[in-house]
Amino acid sequence: MSLKEIAQQEGVSYEAVKSWAKEARKRLRRVDWGKLLAEGECP
C-alpha cells in the first residue's frame, strides 16, 4: 500500500503519513532483533 493510499484511508495528509513512516523506521532500528528472536518474541 502506498503512502498516498494510506493517507486517503486515514483521512490525513501525505506529509503526516511520511512522518509516521519515518518514526516507525527509527523505532524499528532501535529494536534488538537478535535478542527478540533468541527469546522467541516478536514486537
C-alpha positions as CSV (number, residue, x, y, z in Angstrom):
1,M,0.0,0.0,0.0
2,S,1.4,3.4,-1.0
3,L,1.8,6.3,1.4
4,K,-0.8,8.2,-0.7
5,E,-3.3,5.3,-0.3
6,I,-2.7,5.2,3.5
7,A,-3.3,9.0,3.7
8,Q,-6.6,8.7,1.9
9,Q,-7.7,5.8,4.0
10,E,-6.8,7.5,7.3
11,G,-8.1,10.9,6.2
12,V,-4.8,12.7,6.8
13,S,-2.2,14.4,4.7
14,Y,0.5,12.7,2.7
15,E,3.1,14.5,4.8
16,A,1.6,13.1,8.0
17,V,1.9,9.6,6.7
18,K,5.5,10.2,5.7
19,S,6.2,11.4,9.3
20,W,4.6,8.3,10.8
21,A,6.7,6.1,8.5
22,K,9.9,7.9,9.5
23,E,9.2,7.5,13.2
24,A,8.3,3.8,12.7
25,R,11.7,3.2,10.9
26,K,13.5,4.9,13.8
27,R,11.8,2.6,16.3
28,L,12.5,-0.5,14.3
29,R,16.2,0.4,14.1
30,R,16.4,0.6,17.9
31,V,14.9,-2.9,18.4
32,D,17.5,-5.6,19.4
33,W,16.2,-8.2,16.9
34,G,18.8,-10.8,17.8
35,K,17.7,-10.8,21.4
36,L,14.0,-10.9,20.5
37,L,14.5,-13.8,18.0
38,A,16.5,-15.7,20.6
39,E,13.8,-15.4,23.1
40,G,11.1,-16.3,20.6
41,E,9.2,-13.0,21.0
42,C,8.1,-10.6,18.4
43,P,7.3,-6.9,19.0
